[in-house]
Amino acid sequence: MAKDELAAVGPRLRELRQQREITLTQLAETTGISVSTLSRLESGSRRPTLELLLPLAKAYQVSLDELVDAPETGDPRVRAKPIVRHGRTFIPLSRKPGGLQAFKTIIPAGEPEFTEQKTHEGYEWLYVLSGKVRLLLGEHDLTLEPGEAVEFDTRLPHLVLNGGTVPAEMISIFGPQGERVHVRARSRSA
């Protein structure tokens, strides 16, 4: 927190307490923080620390950001550039490195027929938006239509293809080993 933001915490704490019609003594009993420390926090003569702010946030039943009236974070929109590989377009939908990664993928119609299934660590989740997606997963050959989803361990040999005559669009979420999205689809009987 910047110095100006720290200075604004004291009045914010006093305002929250007064809005709830709680005395310093009552707040001290609830939080375990002494009356003198609470008074110094509200007057700005005591620097707010996480150790002091957490019990106050709990007592007021607000988030820590709301307690200190933190400014809003920047624009949350993801503005990543599309990536084209082997004729397929991948549009990143997440920007946090590590953890789950989300992409919108467009597989063109009439792409060269790939036949080699690949394996790697992790899990993958696919949701078909439009067109048809063909998933070769081990011994299974599945055709997925709009609205269908699958989740699978990517250590199984797999290959994702366009299963129709128009471009196929899907959302893909990739997770490192151990992270899973809990959505499952059953294969259709032939």
C-alpha positions in Angstrom: 0.0 0.0 0.0 1.2 3.5 -0.8 1.6 6.0 2.1 -1.6 7.9 1.1 -3.6 4.7 1.1 -2.2 3.8 4.5 -3.3 7.2 5.9 -6.9 6.6 4.6 -7.2 3.2 6.4 -7.7 4.8 9.9 -10.7 6.9 8.9 -12.2 4.0 7.0 -11.9 1.8 10.1 -13.6 4.4 12.2 -16.4 4.8 9.6 -17.1 1.1 9.5 -17.2 0.8 13.3 -19.6 3.8 13.6 -21.8 2.5 10.8 -22.2 -0.7 12.8 -22.7 1.2 16.0 -20.0 -0.8 17.8 -17.9 0.7 20.6 -14.1 0.3 20.7 -14.6 -1.9 23.8 -17.0 -4.2 22.0 -14.6 -4.4 19.0 -11.7 -5.2 21.3 -13.6 -8.0 22.8 -14.5 -9.4 19.4 -11.1 -9.1 17.8 -8.7 -9.5 20.7 -7.0 -6.3 19.8 -6.6 -3.8 22.7 -8.8 -0.6 22.8 -5.7 1.6 22.7 -4.4 -0.2 19.6 -7.8 0.1 17.9 -7.9 3.8 18.8 -4.4 4.4 17.4 -5.3 2.6 14.2 -8.4 4.7 13.7 -6.5 8.0 14.4 -3.7 7.0 12.0 -1.0 7.0 14.7 -0.6 3.2 14.4 0.4 1.6 11.1 -2.2 -1.0 10.0 -0.6 -4.5 9.6 -2.1 -7.7 8.2 -2.1 -9.1 11.7 -4.4 -6.3 12.8 -6.5 -6.0 9.7 -7.5 -9.7 9.3 -9.4 -9.9 12.6 -11.1 -6.5 11.9 -12.2 -7.7 8.4 -13.7 -10.8 10.1 -15.4 -8.8 12.7 -16.9 -6.4 10.2 -17.7 -9.3 7.8 -16.0 -7.6 4.8 -13.1 -8.6 2.5 -9.7 -7.2 3.3 -9.9 -5.0 0.2 -13.2 -3.6 1.3 -11.9 -3.0 4.8 -9.1 -0.8 3.6 -11.1 0.6 0.7 -8.5 -0.6 -1.8 -8.6 0.9 -5.3 -10.0 -1.4 -8.0 -7.4 -3.3 -9.9 -6.7 -2.6 -13.6 -8.8 -3.6 -16.6 -9.6 -7.3 -16.2 -10.0 -7.9 -20.0 -7.6 -10.3 -21.6 -6.2 -8.8 -24.9 -3.9 -11.5 -26.1 -3.1 -11.9 -29.7 -4.2 -15.0 -31.6 -1.6 -17.6 -32.2 -1.7 -19.6 -35.5 0.0 -23.0 -35.6 -0.4 -25.7 -38.3 -3.4 -23.7 -39.6 -5.2 -23.8 -36.2 -5.9 -20.5 -34.4 -5.5 -20.4 -30.6 -6.9 -17.4 -28.8 -5.6 -17.2 -25.1 -8.5 -16.6 -22.7 -6.4 -16.5 -19.6 -3.2 -14.7 -18.8 -2.0 -16.1 -15.5 1.2 -18.1 -15.9 1.1 -21.6 -14.5 -2.1 -23.3 -13.3 -5.0 -23.7 -15.6 -4.7 -22.1 -19.1 -7.8 -21.4 -21.3 -7.9 -21.0 -25.1 -10.5 -20.7 -27.8 -9.3 -22.9 -30.6 -10.5 -22.8 -34.2 -9.8 -25.9 -36.3 -10.3 -25.2 -40.0 -12.3 -27.6 -42.2 -10.2 -29.7 -44.5 -7.0 -29.5 -42.5 -4.4 -32.1 -43.3 -5.3 -35.4 -41.6 -3.0 -35.9 -38.6 -2.9 -39.5 -37.4 -0.3 -39.6 -34.6 -1.8 -39.4 -31.1 0.4 -37.6 -28.5 0.8 -37.9 -24.8 2.0 -35.4 -22.2 1.5 -34.6 -18.5 -1.7 -32.9 -17.3 -5.4 -32.8 -18.0 -7.4 -31.2 -20.8 -11.0 -30.1 -20.9 -12.7 -29.3 -24.2 -16.1 -27.7 -24.8 -17.4 -27.5 -28.4 -18.9 -24.2 -29.4 -19.6 -24.8 -33.1 -18.9 -27.4 -35.8 -17.8 -30.9 -35.0 -14.7 -32.0 -33.1 -13.3 -35.5 -33.5 -11.4 -36.8 -30.5 -9.2 -39.9 -30.8 -8.5 -40.9 -27.2 -6.7 -44.2 -26.8 -9.1 -46.7 -28.4 -12.0 -44.3 -28.5 -13.0 -42.3 -31.6 -15.5 -39.7 -30.4 -17.4 -37.1 -32.4 -18.3 -34.1 -30.3 -21.0 -31.6 -31.3 -21.8 -28.1 -30.0 -22.6 -28.1 -26.3 -20.6 -31.3 -25.5 -17.6 -31.4 -23.2 -14.9 -33.9 -22.4 -12.2 -34.1 -19.8 -9.3 -36.5 -20.0 -5.9 -37.3 -18.6 -3.4 -36.2 -21.3 -1.1 -39.2 -20.5 -3.6 -41.1 -22.6 -2.7 -41.0 -26.3 -5.0 -38.4 -27.9 -5.6 -36.4 -31.0 -8.1 -33.6 -31.7 -9.3 -33.1 -35.2 -12.1 -31.3 -37.1 -14.9 -33.8 -37.4 -17.0 -32.0 -40.0 -17.0 -29.9 -43.2 -17.0 -26.4 -41.5 -14.5 -24.8 -39.1 -14.9 -26.2 -35.6 -14.6 -23.9 -32.6 -13.9 -25.1 -29.0 -12.8 -23.9 -25.6 -9.8 -25.8 -24.2 -8.6 -25.7 -20.7 -5.2 -27.2 -20.0 -4.1 -28.0 -16.5 -0.8 -29.2 -15.0 -0.8 -32.7 -13.5 -3.2 -33.0 -10.7 -5.5 -30.1 -11.5 -8.8 -31.1 -13.0 -12.0 -29.6 -14.2 -14.8 -31.8 -13.1 -16.9 -32.2 -16.2 -17.2 -35.5 -17.9 -18.9 -36.7 -21.1 -19.9 -40.3 -22.0 -19.0 -41.7 -25.4 -22.0 -42.4 -27.7 -22.7 -46.0 -28.7 -22.1 -46.8 -32.3 
